[in-house]
Amino acid sequence: MANLKKQPRRTRPTTGSRRRKYCFFCKEGIEEVDYKDFTTLRRFMSERGKIRSRRTTGACRRHQRQVAVAIKRAREVALLPYSSR
């Protein structure tokens, strides 16, 4: 068999240090995410109506899961659109 040389891993160029994002709900002291608070939920949705990721929003694991469930409930009762044009 031929000996294959491993390619060195490429590293991303650093674009400077990025500020750590903190969970909005932990910072405000909110325990449970309410599906009726659609103005807050809109912050966690893209312009196209998709749910944004934890990496983008900075939400903690617990609250990101609650946000996703709350957005889905709000869509069911027509407080939020499923998609936008």
C-alpha positions in Angstrom: 0.0 0.0 0.0 1.1 3.5 -0.7 2.2 5.7 2.2 -0.1 8.7 2.2 1.2 11.9 3.6 -1.2 13.7 5.9 -2.0 17.2 4.8 -1.4 19.8 7.6 -4.6 21.2 8.9 -5.5 24.7 7.8 -6.3 27.1 10.6 -8.6 30.0 10.2 -7.1 33.4 10.3 -8.0 35.2 13.5 -10.3 38.1 12.9 -9.8 39.5 16.4 -11.3 38.5 19.7 -15.1 38.3 19.7 -17.1 39.3 22.7 -18.9 36.4 24.4 -22.6 36.6 24.0 -24.7 36.1 27.1 -28.1 34.6 27.4 -30.8 37.3 27.3 -33.1 35.3 29.6 -30.4 34.5 32.2 -29.3 38.2 32.2 -32.9 39.4 32.7 -33.7 36.7 35.3 -36.5 35.1 33.2 -37.0 31.5 34.2 -39.5 30.4 31.6 -39.9 31.6 28.0 -43.5 32.6 27.3 -44.9 31.9 23.8 -47.3 34.8 24.1 -44.4 37.3 24.2 -43.9 37.3 20.5 -41.9 40.6 20.5 -39.1 38.9 22.4 -39.4 35.7 20.3 -38.9 37.7 17.1 -35.3 38.5 18.3 -34.6 34.8 18.0 -36.0 34.4 14.4 -34.4 35.4 11.1 -36.0 37.7 8.6 -37.1 34.5 6.7 -38.9 33.2 9.8 -36.3 30.5 10.8 -35.2 29.9 14.3 -31.7 31.2 14.9 -29.1 29.0 16.5 -27.5 29.2 19.9 -24.3 30.3 18.4 -26.0 33.3 16.7 -28.3 34.3 19.6 -26.0 33.6 22.5 -28.8 31.8 24.4 -27.9 29.1 26.9 -28.9 25.5 26.1 -31.9 25.5 28.4 -33.4 28.8 27.2 -32.6 28.0 23.5 -34.7 24.9 23.8 -37.5 26.8 25.4 -37.3 29.5 22.7 -37.7 26.9 20.0 -40.7 25.3 21.7 -42.3 28.7 22.3 -41.8 29.8 18.7 -43.4 26.6 17.5 -46.4 27.1 19.8 -46.7 30.7 18.8 -46.8 29.6 15.2 -49.6 27.1 15.9 -51.8 29.8 17.5 -51.0 32.3 14.7 -49.0 34.8 16.8 -45.9 34.3 14.6 -45.7 33.4 10.9 -44.3 30.1 9.7 -42.3 32.0 7.0 -42.1 35.4 5.6 -41.8 36.5 2.0 
